[in-house]
Amino acid sequence: MSPSKTSAGRWPRSDWARLTGHTVEVRLSSEHIMTGVVEQAADDGSVLWISAAGASTRRLFDKPTGYRVLA
């Protein structure tokens, strides 16, 4: 993971289990996938759910696929 923060002031996070309630950016490689609020995270930090907003539906992201989360 890149140690640099985003223009929104978010840093890469590996502790996904602690992000419930936080606004995060989800990225895959260098592509921005979405920004949203973490609704739920697995206790082991392997997956998290981003809550639905507007026309977007609730989405699941997992570390093994390569998603990165910045908060």
ABEGO torsion letter per residue (X at the ends): XBABBBAAGBBBBABAAAABGBBBBBBBEABBABBBBBABBBAAGABBBBBBBEABBBBBBBAAAGBBBBX
